[in-house]
Amino acid sequence: MDLAIFKDRAKIKARRIFNWARNISDVRYINAPRHIKLHRFLGNNNLLSRAHRAKLVEKIATSLPAEVQKKEREHYAQLLEACPTTLAVDPQMGAARLDIQDQLAPACIADTHARIEHFIAGASMQMNAKPYLAETSSLKDYAPDNPCFQLATAPYILGAVARYIGSCPVLWNITAMYSPPPASNTNSLKGSQLWHIDREDITTLKLWLLCSEITPANGPTIILPTRYSDQVAEKLGPASSEKVRDEALFEPFRPHFLSLTGKSGDMFLTDTARCYHHGSRMQAGIERRVLMIHYTTRHSTYLVPGNKRAHDRLHAQTRQAWDTLPQSTQAVLRVYGHQTD
Ligand SMILES: O=C(O)CCC(=O)C(=O)O
């Protein structure tokens, strides 16, 4: 086993943030064909049942060379140490309303509104293809001194995310999300307006910051907590990773729905890979604006070796200025081996 890759990495004056995409491609160089084959298989078959995907991810994790697994455990332990937190997401719930108002929230909200205004004015592109839910920015648009990036890398949040997913998280995306007023009330529901679980991972966390008051009329994200979502997934079996049109399946659980409503500045963490959810079911004339920060595991199908989208997005951080990061964030990133001197 060639461990030179780790030594080499220590030499790189990396300004890369959360560069686990590189970590994935390192695996290619240390010759782990079984790992790569399994990961690619998962990437090409995300409509497998949830249970089947979970088994595959377990195989992928254990197919990594022992040295890599050891390195990952070390990174994880270091990260936990660097990121003490009192914040926790109960795995039985898979979602939590955060009982805090972060001091960065006002600046993050202003940043998000500015990006959405820019988008509405036709001055920026939509990052996804949903008419009912526009992602108006992505990770590469956020410099490390941007308040949204600082929120995404705040140690108390990273600590909670890492503890929940059980490994070092990958910061996959930051996006200003805009759900426009629907063209009419007769539009039938599609895509993520239908109940679904995110199938690119078997556990993931999304941090939501409400950027204005969100009521049921604004089409909030609605979450079915893990323990009930697991029951639905079991019932759906082979179809558990597909969009669900049968609303009746969810009715018995209505008292347990977590609705991401509240006032501007409220925050939530949700595991959208374990919890069925939907959103953007707007009432006529009403819009929704939120900031969403997405953390995945390194087994996300977004990070399949050779995925150019992952490469471009995560490597875009390379040119960002280290010195602008707050010391607490630098401490965390050092732990990842991204800044070594
Ligand atoms: O809140 C929404 O509109 C849906 C969001 C969603 O499905 C997701 O982020 O996975």
The ligand as a Gaussian input file, in Angstrom:
#p B3LYP/6-31G(d) Opt

LIG

0 1
 O      -38.286000      22.453000       0.280000
 C      -38.410000      22.054000      -0.874000
 O      -38.938000      22.685000      -1.762000
 C      -37.917000      20.666000      -1.217000
 C      -36.495000      20.521000      -0.883000
 C      -35.991000      19.144000      -1.142000
 O      -36.663000      18.254000      -1.555000
 C      -34.599000      18.877000      -0.849000
 O      -33.819000      19.807000      -0.618000
 O      -34.224000      17.696000      -0.845000

